[in-house]
Amino acid sequence: MLKDLSLETILNNLTMGIAILDEERNFIYINDLTTKITGYSLSDIENLEGWFKAAFPDPKKRNEIYTAFKEKVASREHYNRVSEISTKSGENKFVEFRVNPIEDNYLLVNLVDVSRRVEREKEIKYLSYHDSLTELYNRRYFENEMERLNGSRRYPISIIIGDLDNLKIVNDNHGHLLGDEYLKKSADILSDLLRAEDIIARIGGDEFAILLPETGTEETSQICRRIIKEFKNYNSANNFPVEFKISLGYATAKTNNKGLFEVYNQADKNMYKNKGRK
């Protein structure tokens, strides 16, 4: 019978955390799942201020979240937010908080651990903008970055297009697993040679693209020479059965009068011209 169940038993068997605060913002109840999620029991944290200090050790982040929270509560509005908290054990978790004002200015707080959901969303977002084999950015991200930088203040902007010369031969004669090694090594070389702010992408089967903000023609030419040299050095030091080579072409927009998609097309044409000369 329902009458045989205590309210505490019911609250402790809910599938979400429950916390209740009085009008002075002291905690008067925390159910077992709240303690399981956060690590904190009622004896660990007496009031709201103590909770914020424990859950958000970074003062700047704490102040931002606390300010938004107080504004909502002052106007007796519902407050929903997903925040990354520090648990009692020092582990970080993503928790969804739903705060509801109830009678006599009390607050009812529901907590749900959404860490798996947030991590999955991050993974999906990562995969949507990255090439799974090389872990470089993909064409979608590269084109988004061109749009973002188009007309920006980061001119001159240069683009390099690269195409592996012998990948088809490798795939046809030695298999795609070795072809994948050629692609991954190419990605490593490009990543090692370029700056953190440069955008490197695999935009096709054997094609790479590099977006270089605040980089002029001469500097881009030097970068291309370094890339070609590094590919040659790798050939000398390793035993790939087919020569490891890349053809490069580049173009530069000195001012924002020239669109980056036009620069991209010119770099692509220059790459095919250079490839034809080999």
Phi and psi in degrees as GROMACS dihedral restraints (atoms count N, CA, C in turn):
[ dihedral_restraints ]
;  ai    aj    ak    al  type     phi  dphi    fc
    3     4     5     6     1   -61.1    20    10
    4     5     6     7     1   -33.6    20    10
    6     7     8     9     1   -66.2    20    10
    7     8     9    10     1   -17.5    20    10
    9    10    11    12     1   -82.6    20    10
   10    11    12    13     1    -9.8    20    10
   12    13    14    15     1   -95.3    20    10
   13    14    15    16     1   131.2    20    10
   15    16    17    18     1   -79.5    20    10
   16    17    18    19     1   157.5    20    10
   18    19    20    21     1   -60.8    20    10
   19    20    21    22     1   -37.8    20    10
   21    22    23    24     1   -65.1    20    10
   22    23    24    25     1   -39.4    20    10
   24    25    26    27     1   -60.8    20    10
   25    26    27    28     1   -42.5    20    10
   27    28    29    30     1   -64.0    20    10
   28    29    30    31     1   -47.9    20    10
   30    31    32    33     1   -64.5    20    10
   31    32    33    34     1   -34.6    20    10
   33    34    35    36     1   -76.3    20    10
   34    35    36    37     1    -9.9    20    10
   36    37    38    39     1  -109.7    20    10
   37    38    39    40     1     9.4    20    10
   39    40    41    42     1   -72.1    20    10
   40    41    42    43     1   157.9    20    10
   42    43    44    45     1   -92.2    20    10
   43    44    45    46     1    18.3    20    10
   45    46    47    48     1  -141.7    20    10
   46    47    48    49     1   155.5    20    10
   48    49    50    51     1   -71.9    20    10
   49    50    51    52     1   147.2    20    10
   51    52    53    54     1  -130.0    20    10
   52    53    54    55     1   132.8    20    10
   54    55    56    57     1  -137.5    20    10
   55    56    57    58     1   142.2    20    10
   57    58    59    60     1  -125.9    20    10
   58    59    60    61     1   132.7    20    10
   60    61    62    63     1  -119.3    20    10
   61    62    63    64     1   143.6    20    10
   63    64    65    66     1   -84.4    20    10
   64    65    66    67     1  -173.9    20    10
   66    67    68    69     1   -66.5    20    10
   67    68    69    70     1   -19.9    20    10
   69    70    71    72     1   -90.2    20    10
   70    71    72    73     1     4.3    20    10
   72    73    74    75     1    63.4    20    10
   73    74    75    76     1    35.2    20    10
   75    76    77    78     1   -94.9    20    10
   76    77    78    79     1   142.6    20    10
   78    79    80    81     1   -74.4    20    10
   79    80    81    82     1   129.1    20    10
   81    82    83    84     1  -115.1    20    10
   82    83    84    85     1   -11.3    20    10
   84    85    86    87     1  -158.2    20    10
   85    86    87    88     1   137.3    20    10
   87    88    89    90     1  -137.8    20    10
   88    89    90    91     1   126.1    20    10
   90    91    92    93     1   -82.9    20    10
   91    92    93    94     1   172.6    20    10
   93    94    95    96     1   -61.8    20    10
   94    95    96    97     1   -37.1    20    10
   96    97    98    99     1   -68.7    20    10
   97    98    99   100     1   -33.8    20    10
   99   100   101   102     1   -60.6    20    10
  100   101   102   103     1   -43.0    20    10
  102   103   104   105     1   -65.6    20    10
  103   104   105   106     1   -38.7    20    10
  105   106   107   108     1   -64.6    20    10
  106   107   108   109     1   -40.0    20    10
  108   109   110   111     1   -70.6    20    10
  109   110   111   112     1   -47.2    20    10
  111   112   113   114     1   -98.1    20    10
  112   113   114   115     1   -22.5    20    10
  114   115   116   117     1    88.3    20    10
  115   116   117   118     1   -13.4    20    10
  117   118   119   120     1   -96.9    20    10
  118   119   120   121     1   136.0    20    10
  120   121   122   123     1  -104.5    20    10
  121   122   123   124     1   178.5    20    10
  123   124   125   126     1   -62.6    20    10
  124   125   126   127     1   -30.5    20    10
  126   127   128   129     1   -77.4    20    10
  127   128   129   130     1   -17.9    20    10
  129   130   131   132     1   -80.8    20    10
  130   131   132   133     1   -36.8    20    10
  132   133   134   135     1  -131.6    20    10
  133   134   135   136     1   119.9    20    10
  135   136   137   138     1   -86.7    20    10
  136   137   138   139     1   -38.4    20    10
  138   139   140   141     1  -139.9    20    10
  139   140   141   142     1   176.0    20    10
  141   142   143   144     1   -63.1    20    10
  142   143   144   145     1   -40.0    20    10
  144   145   146   147     1   -62.5    20    10
  145   146   147   148     1   -41.0    20    10
  147   148   149   150     1   -64.2    20    10
  148   149   150   151     1   -37.6    20    10
  150   151   152   153     1   -63.1    20    10
  151   152   153   154     1   -46.0    20    10
  153   154   155   156     1   -64.1    20    10
  154   155   156   157     1   -38.7    20    10
  156   157   158   159     1   -65.0    20    10
  157   158   159   160     1   -38.2    20    10
  159   160   161   162     1   -75.0    20    10
  160   161   162   163     1   -43.8    20    10
  162   163   164   165     1   -78.5    20    10
  163   164   165   166     1   -27.9    20    10
  165   166   167   168     1  -127.6    20    10
  166   167   168   169     1    80.0    20    10
  168   169   170   171     1   -65.2    20    10
  169   170   171   172     1   -23.9    20    10
  171   172   173   174     1   -76.9    20    10
  172   173   174   175     1   117.7    20    10
  174   175   176   177     1   -59.4    20    10
  175   176   177   178     1   -39.2    20    10
  177   178   179   180     1   -65.0    20    10
  178   179   180   181     1   -47.0    20    10
  180   181   182   183     1   -65.3    20    10
  181   182   183   184     1   -41.6    20    10
  183   184   185   186     1   -60.2    20    10
  184   185   186   187     1   -45.2    20    10
  186   187   188   189     1   -63.7    20    10
  187   188   189   190     1   -40.5    20    10
  189   190   191   192     1   -61.4    20    10
  190   191   192   193     1   -47.1    20    10
  192   193   194   195     1   -71.8    20    10
  193   194   195   196     1   -41.2    20    10
  195   196   197   198     1   -64.4    20    10
  196   197   198   199     1   -39.7    20    10
  198   199   200   201     1   -62.6    20    10
  199   200   201   202     1   -46.5    20    10
  201   202   203   204     1   -63.1    20    10
  202   203   204   205     1   -40.0    20    10
  204   205   206   207     1   -61.9    20    10
  205   206   207   208     1   -49.2    20    10
  207   208   209   210     1   -62.5    20    10
  208   209   210   211     1   -37.4    20    10
  210   211   212   213     1   -62.7    20    10
  211   212   213   214     1   -42.9    20    10
  213   214   215   216     1   -66.1    20    10
  214   215   216   217     1   -45.7    20    10
  216   217   218   219     1   -66.4    20    10
  217   218   219   220     1   -38.3    20    10
  219   220   221   222     1   -61.2    20    10
  220   221   222   223     1   -33.8    20    10
  222   223   224   225     1   -94.6    20    10
  223   224   225   226     1     9.3    20    10
  225   226   227   228     1    55.1    20    10
  226   227   228   229     1    41.3    20    10
  228   229   230   231     1   -97.6    20    10
  229   230   231   232     1   154.8    20    10
  231   232   233   234     1   -68.6    20    10
  232   233   234   235     1   145.7    20    10
  234   235   236   237     1  -126.8    20    10
  235   236   237   238     1   115.7    20    10
  237   238   239   240     1  -120.6    20    10
  238   239   240   241     1   132.0    20    10
  240   241   242   243     1  -161.3    20    10
  241   242   243   244     1   141.9    20    10
  243   244   245   246     1   -99.9    20    10
  244   245   246   247     1   124.0    20    10
  246   247   248   249     1  -132.1    20    10
  247   248   249   250     1   150.5    20    10
  249   250   251   252     1   -90.2    20    10
  250   251   252   253     1   120.4    20    10
  252   253   254   255     1  -113.6    20    10
  253   254   255   256     1   160.5    20    10
  255   256   257   258     1   -99.5    20    10
  256   257   258   259     1   122.6    20    10
  258   259   260   261     1   -81.7    20    10
  259   260   261   262     1   175.6    20    10
  261   262   263   264     1   -61.5    20    10
  262   263   264   265     1   -32.6    20    10
  264   265   266   267     1   -81.1    20    10
  265   266   267   268     1    -5.2    20    10
  267   268   269   270     1    93.5    20    10
  268   269   270   271     1    -3.5    20    10
  270   271   272   273     1   -74.4    20    10
  271   272   273   274     1   145.0    20    10
  273   274   275   276     1   -95.4    20    10
  274   275   276   277     1   136.5    20    10
  276   277   278   279     1  -136.1    20    10
  277   278   279   280     1   151.8    20    10
  279   280   281   282     1   -96.3    20    10
  280   281   282   283     1   123.1    20    10
  282   283   284   285     1  -126.0    20    10
  283   284   285   286     1   135.3    20    10
  285   286   287   288     1   -92.9    20    10
  286   287   288   289     1   124.1    20    10
  288   289   290   291     1  -106.6    20    10
  289   290   291   292     1   132.3    20    10
  291   292   293   294     1  -125.0    20    10
  292   293   294   295     1   110.7    20    10
  294   295   296   297     1  -108.6    20    10
  295   296   297   298     1   126.1    20    10
  297   298   299   300     1  -125.6    20    10
  298   299   300   301     1   123.5    20    10
  300   301   302   303     1   -66.5    20    10
  301   302   303   304     1   135.7    20    10
  303   304   305   306     1  -126.8    20    10
  304   305   306   307     1  -166.4    20    10
  306   307   308   309     1   -57.7    20    10
  307   308   309   310     1   149.0    20    10
  309   310   311   312     1    59.8    20    10
  310   311   312   313     1    30.0    20    10
  312   313   314   315     1    65.3    20    10
  313   314   315   316     1    24.4    20    10
  315   316   317   318     1   -80.6    20    10
  316   317   318   319     1   162.4    20    10
  318   319   320   321     1  -122.6    20    10
  319   320   321   322     1   133.9    20    10
  321   322   323   324     1  -107.7    20    10
  322   323   324   325     1   123.2    20    10
  324   325   326   327     1  -115.2    20    10
  325   326   327   328     1   126.2    20    10
  327   328   329   330     1  -103.9    20    10
  328   329   330   331     1   137.1    20    10
  330   331   332   333     1  -124.3    20    10
  331   332   333   334     1   135.0    20    10
  333   334   335   336     1  -131.8    20    10
  334   335   336   337     1   128.0    20    10
  336   337   338   339     1   -76.5    20    10
  337   338   339   340     1   112.0    20    10
  339   340   341   342     1  -113.8    20    10
  340   341   342   343     1    24.3    20    10
  342   343   344   345     1   -58.9    20    10
  343   344   345   346     1   -44.3    20    10
  345   346   347   348     1   -63.0    20    10
  346   347   348   349     1   -41.7    20    10
  348   349   350   351     1   -63.6    20    10
  349   350   351   352     1   -44.6    20    10
  351   352   353   354     1   -64.8    20    10
  352   353   354   355     1   -43.2    20    10
  354   355   356   357     1   -64.4    20    10
  355   356   357   358     1   -37.2    20    10
  357   358   359   360     1   -66.7    20    10
  358   359   360   361     1   -40.9    20    10
  360   361   362   363     1   -62.6    20    10
  361   362   363   364     1   -39.7    20    10
  363   364   365   366     1   -63.1    20    10
  364   365   366   367     1   -41.7    20    10
  366   367   368   369     1   -64.1    20    10
  367   368   369   370     1   -43.8    20    10
  369   370   371   372     1   -62.8    20    10
  370   371   372   373     1   -42.4    20    10
  372   373   374   375     1   -64.0    20    10
  373   374   375   376     1   -42.0    20    10
  375   376   377   378     1   -59.8    20    10
  376   377   378   379     1   -47.9    20    10
  378   379   380   381     1   -65.9    20    10
  379   380   381   382     1   -29.0    20    10
  381   382   383   384     1   -71.9    20    10
  382   383   384   385     1   -17.7    20    10
  384   385   386   387     1  -119.0    20    10
  385   386   387   388     1     3.8    20    10
  387   388   389   390     1  -127.4    20    10
  388   389   390   391     1   151.1    20    10
  390   391   392   393     1   -83.2    20    10
  391   392   393   394     1   125.7    20    10
  393   394   395   396     1   -68.6    20    10
  394   395   396   397     1   -28.3    20    10
  396   397   398   399     1   -77.2    20    10
  397   398   399   400     1   -50.9    20    10
  399   400   401   402     1   -95.4    20    10
  400   401   402   403     1   -15.9    20    10
  402   403   404   405     1    65.8    20    10
  403   404   405   406     1    12.8    20    10
  405   406   407   408     1   -78.0    20    10
  406   407   408   409     1   171.2    20    10
  408   409   410   411     1   -66.0    20    10
  409   410   411   412     1   160.2    20    10
  411   412   413   414     1  -104.0    20    10
  412   413   414   415     1  -179.9    20    10
  414   415   416   417     1   -59.8    20    10
  415   416   417   418     1   -39.9    20    10
  417   418   419   420     1   -57.7    20    10
  418   419   420   421     1   -48.2    20    10
  420   421   422   423     1   -66.0    20    10
  421   422   423   424     1   -41.6    20    10
  423   424   425   426     1   -59.8    20    10
  424   425   426   427     1   -45.2    20    10
  426   427   428   429     1   -66.3    20    10
  427   428   429   430     1   -36.0    20    10
  429   430   431   432     1   -62.5    20    10
  430   431   432   433     1   -39.3    20    10
  432   433   434   435     1   -69.1    20    10
  433   434   435   436     1   -36.4    20    10
  435   436   437   438     1   -61.9    20    10
  436   437   438   439     1   -42.9    20    10
  438   439   440   441     1   -62.4    20    10
  439   440   441   442     1   -41.4    20    10
  441   442   443   444     1   -65.7    20    10
  442   443   444   445     1   -39.9    20    10
  444   445   446   447     1   -84.6    20    10
  445   446   447   448     1   -15.0    20    10
  447   448   449   450     1   -59.7    20    10
  448   449   450   451     1   121.1    20    10
  450   451   452   453     1    77.6    20    10
  451   452   453   454     1     9.9    20    10
  453   454   455   456     1   -78.2    20    10
  454   455   456   457     1  -171.7    20    10
  456   457   458   459     1   -98.3    20    10
  457   458   459   460     1    17.2    20    10
  459   460   461   462     1  -103.9    20    10
  460   461   462   463     1    24.1    20    10
  462   463   464   465     1   -78.9    20    10
  463   464   465   466     1   151.5    20    10
  465   466   467   468     1   -71.3    20    10
  466   467   468   469     1   147.6    20    10
  468   469   470   471     1  -123.6    20    10
  469   470   471   472     1   129.3    20    10
  471   472   473   474     1  -116.1    20    10
  472   473   474   475     1   154.2    20    10
  474   475   476   477     1  -129.1    20    10
  475   476   477   478     1   132.5    20    10
  477   478   479   480     1  -112.3    20    10
  478   479   480   481     1   133.2    20    10
  480   481   482   483     1  -112.3    20    10
  481   482   483   484     1   131.3    20    10
  483   484   485   486     1  -124.3    20    10
  484   485   486   487     1   145.5    20    10
  486   487   488   489     1  -137.3    20    10
  487   488   489   490     1   122.8    20    10
  489   490   491   492     1   -67.0    20    10
  490   491   492   493     1   129.4    20    10
  492   493   494   495     1   -74.1    20    10
  493   494   495   496     1   -35.7    20    10
  495   496   497   498     1  -118.0    20    10
  496   497   498   499     1    19.2    20    10
  498   499   500   501     1   -63.7    20    10
  499   500   501   502     1   -39.4    20    10
  501   502   503   504     1   -63.2    20    10
  502   503   504   505     1   -40.7    20    10
  504   505   506   507     1   -62.4    20    10
  505   506   507   508     1   -43.3    20    10
  507   508   509   510     1   -61.6    20    10
  508   509   510   511     1   -49.1    20    10
  510   511   512   513     1   -62.5    20    10
  511   512   513   514     1   -42.3    20    10
  513   514   515   516     1   -71.8    20    10
  514   515   516   517     1   -33.2    20    10
  516   517   518   519     1  -105.9    20    10
  517   518   519   520     1   -21.5    20    10
  519   520   521   522     1  -128.1    20    10
  520   521   522   523     1    -2.5    20    10
  522   523   524   525     1    96.2    20    10
  523   524   525   526     1   157.4    20    10
  525   526   527   528     1   -72.3    20    10
  526   527   528   529     1   -22.9    20    10
  528   529   530   531     1   -64.2    20    10
  529   530   531   532     1   -41.3    20    10
  531   532   533   534     1   -70.2    20    10
  532   533   534   535     1   -37.5    20    10
  534   535   536   537     1   -57.4    20    10
  535   536   537   538     1   -39.1    20    10
  537   538   539   540     1   -63.6    20    10
  538   539   540   541     1   -34.8    20    10
  540   541   542   543     1   -65.3    20    10
  541   542   543   544     1   -38.5    20    10
  543   544   545   546     1   -60.4    20    10
  544   545   546   547     1   -43.4    20    10
  546   547   548   549     1   -67.1    20    10
  547   548   549   550     1   -43.6    20    10
  549   550   551   552     1   -67.4    20    10
  550   551   552   553     1   -38.1    20    10
  552   553   554   555     1   -67.6    20    10
  553   554   555   556     1   -37.8    20    10
  555   556   557   558     1   -59.6    20    10
  556   557   558   559     1   -44.4    20    10
  558   559   560   561     1   -61.7    20    10
  559   560   561   562     1   -40.9    20    10
  561   562   563   564     1   -62.3    20    10
  562   563   564   565     1   -44.5    20    10
  564   565   566   567     1   -61.5    20    10
  565   566   567   568     1   -47.9    20    10
  567   568   569   570     1   -63.1    20    10
  568   569   570   571     1   -42.8    20    10
  570   571   572   573     1   -64.9    20    10
  571   572   573   574     1   -37.7    20    10
  573   574   575   576     1   -70.6    20    10
  574   575   576   577     1   -31.7    20    10
  576   577   578   579     1   -86.3    20    10
  577   578   579   580     1   -21.3    20    10
  579   580   581   582     1  -104.4    20    10
  580   581   582   583     1   165.9    20    10
  582   583   584   585     1   -78.6    20    10
  583   584   585   586     1   160.9    20    10
  585   586   587   588     1   -62.2    20    10
  586   587   588   589     1   -32.5    20    10
  588   589   590   591     1   -82.0    20    10
  589   590   591   592     1    -8.8    20    10
  591   592   593   594     1   -77.1    20    10
  592   593   594   595     1   144.5    20    10
  594   595   596   597     1  -101.2    20    10
  595   596   597   598     1   116.9    20    10
  597   598   599   600     1  -113.8    20    10
  598   599   600   601     1   129.8    20    10
  600   601   602   603     1  -137.7    20    10
  601   602   603   604     1   147.6    20    10
  603   604   605   606     1   -94.4    20    10
  604   605   606   607     1   114.3    20    10
  606   607   608   609     1  -104.9    20    10
  607   608   609   610     1    -3.4    20    10
  609   610   611   612     1  -165.1    20    10
  610   611   612   613     1  -172.3    20    10
  612   613   614   615     1   -53.8    20    10
  613   614   615   616     1   -52.2    20    10
  615   616   617   618     1  -124.1    20    10
  616   617   618   619     1    20.5    20    10
  618   619   620   621     1  -113.5    20    10
  619   620   621   622     1   141.1    20    10
  621   622   623   624     1  -125.5    20    10
  622   623   624   625     1   153.4    20    10
  624   625   626   627     1  -136.3    20    10
  625   626   627   628     1   143.5    20    10
  627   628   629   630     1  -130.0    20    10
  628   629   630   631     1   128.9    20    10
  630   631   632   633     1  -109.8    20    10
  631   632   633   634     1   121.3    20    10
  633   634   635   636     1  -118.3    20    10
  634   635   636   637     1    94.4    20    10
  636   637   638   639     1   -68.1    20    10
  637   638   639   640     1   147.3    20    10
  639   640   641   642     1    53.8    20    10
  640   641   642   643     1    44.2    20    10
  642   643   644   645     1  -135.9    20    10
  643   644   645   646     1   119.3    20    10
  645   646   647   648     1   -86.6    20    10
  646   647   648   649     1  -176.0    20    10
  648   649   650   651     1   -62.9    20    10
  649   650   651   652     1   -48.4    20    10
  651   652   653   654     1   -64.0    20    10
  652   653   654   655     1   -43.4    20    10
  654   655   656   657     1   -65.4    20    10
  655   656   657   658     1   -38.0    20    10
  657   658   659   660     1   -65.5    20    10
  658   659   660   661     1   -39.9    20    10
  660   661   662   663     1   -60.6    20    10
  661   662   663   664     1   -41.3    20    10
  663   664   665   666     1   -64.3    20    10
  664   665   666   667     1   -39.9    20    10
  666   667   668   669     1   -61.7    20    10
  667   668   669   670     1   -43.4    20    10
  669   670   671   672     1   -61.5    20    10
  670   671   672   673     1   -41.2    20    10
  672   673   674   675     1   -64.7    20    10
  673   674   675   676     1   -38.4    20    10
  675   676   677   678     1   -65.3    20    10
  676   677   678   679     1   -40.1    20    10
  678   679   680   681     1   -63.4    20    10
  679   680   681   682     1   -48.7    20    10
  681   682   683   684     1   -59.0    20    10
  682   683   684   685     1   -43.2    20    10
  684   685   686   687     1   -62.8    20    10
  685   686   687   688     1   -41.1    20    10
  687   688   689   690     1   -67.6    20    10
  688   689   690   691     1   -36.3    20    10
  690   691   692   693     1   -63.0    20    10
  691   692   693   694     1   -42.3    20    10
  693   694   695   696     1   -64.3    20    10
  694   695   696   697     1   -41.6    20    10
  696   697   698   699     1   -61.0    20    10
  697   698   699   700     1   -38.9    20    10
  699   700   701   702     1   -65.5    20    10
  700   701   702   703     1   -38.4    20    10
  702   703   704   705     1   -59.4    20    10
  703   704   705   706     1   -40.2    20    10
  705   706   707   708     1   -68.7    20    10
  706   707   708   709     1   -31.9    20    10
  708   709   710   711     1   -96.2    20    10
  709   710   711   712     1    -7.4    20    10
  711   712   713   714     1  -133.9    20    10
  712   713   714   715     1   173.8    20    10
  714   715   716   717     1  -117.8    20    10
  715   716   717   718     1    47.3    20    10
  717   718   719   720     1   -63.4    20    10
  718   719   720   721     1   135.8    20    10
  720   721   722   723     1   -71.7    20    10
  721   722   723   724     1   -20.3    20    10
  723   724   725   726     1  -123.0    20    10
  724   725   726   727     1   139.9    20    10
  726   727   728   729     1   -54.9    20    10
  727   728   729   730     1   135.3    20    10
  729   730   731   732     1   -93.9    20    10
  730   731   732   733     1   100.6    20    10
  732   733   734   735     1  -136.7    20    10
  733   734   735   736     1   154.9    20    10
  735   736   737   738     1  -137.5    20    10
  736   737   738   739     1   138.8    20    10
  738   739   740   741     1   -98.6    20    10
  739   740   741   742     1   137.7    20    10
  741   742   743   744     1  -126.3    20    10
  742   743   744   745     1   147.2    20    10
  744   745   746   747     1  -142.0    20    10
  745   746   747   748     1   148.7    20    10
  747   748   749   750     1  -142.8    20    10
  748   749   750   751     1   162.6    20    10
  750   751   752   753     1  -152.0    20    10
  751   752   753   754     1   156.8    20    10
  753   754   755   756     1  -132.1    20    10
  754   755   756   757     1   136.2    20    10
  756   757   758   759     1  -100.2    20    10
  757   758   759   760     1   111.2    20    10
  759   760   761   762     1   -75.3    20    10
  760   761   762   763     1   -32.5    20    10
  762   763   764   765     1  -133.8    20    10
  763   764   765   766     1   172.3    20    10
  765   766   767   768     1   -77.8    20    10
  766   767   768   769     1     9.3    20    10
  768   769   770   771     1   -73.3    20    10
  769   770   771   772     1   -16.3    20    10
  771   772   773   774     1  -112.1    20    10
  772   773   774   775     1   124.2    20    10
  774   775   776   777     1   -71.5    20    10
  775   776   777   778     1   146.7    20    10
  777   778   779   780     1   -71.4    20    10
  778   779   780   781     1   -25.9    20    10
  780   781   782   783     1   -69.8    20    10
  781   782   783   784     1   -33.1    20    10
  783   784   785   786     1   -66.5    20    10
  784   785   786   787     1   -41.2    20    10
  786   787   788   789     1   -62.5    20    10
  787   788   789   790     1   -42.3    20    10
  789   790   791   792     1   -57.8    20    10
  790   791   792   793     1   -48.4    20    10
  792   793   794   795     1   -62.7    20    10
  793   794   795   796     1   -38.6    20    10
  795   796   797   798     1   -67.6    20    10
  796   797   798   799     1   -41.0    20    10
  798   799   800   801     1   -62.6    20    10
  799   800   801   802     1   -39.3    20    10
  801   802   803   804     1   -63.8    20    10
  802   803   804   805     1   -43.5    20    10
  804   805   806   807     1   -62.5    20    10
  805   806   807   808     1   -42.3    20    10
  807   808   809   810     1   -64.5    20    10
  808   809   810   811     1   -35.4    20    10
  810   811   812   813     1   -63.6    20    10
  811   812   813   814     1   -44.2    20    10
  813   814   815   816     1   -68.6    20    10
  814   815   816   817     1   -31.6    20    10
  816   817   818   819     1   -64.1    20    10
  817   818   819   820     1   -46.7    20    10
  819   820   821   822     1   -65.7    20    10
  820   821   822   823     1   -35.9    20    10
  822   823   824   825     1   -65.3    20    10
  823   824   825   826     1   -37.6    20    10
  825   826   827   828     1   -69.0    20    10
  826   827   828   829     1   -21.6    20    10
  828   829   830   831     1   -80.6    20    10
  829   830   831   832     1   -14.2    20    10
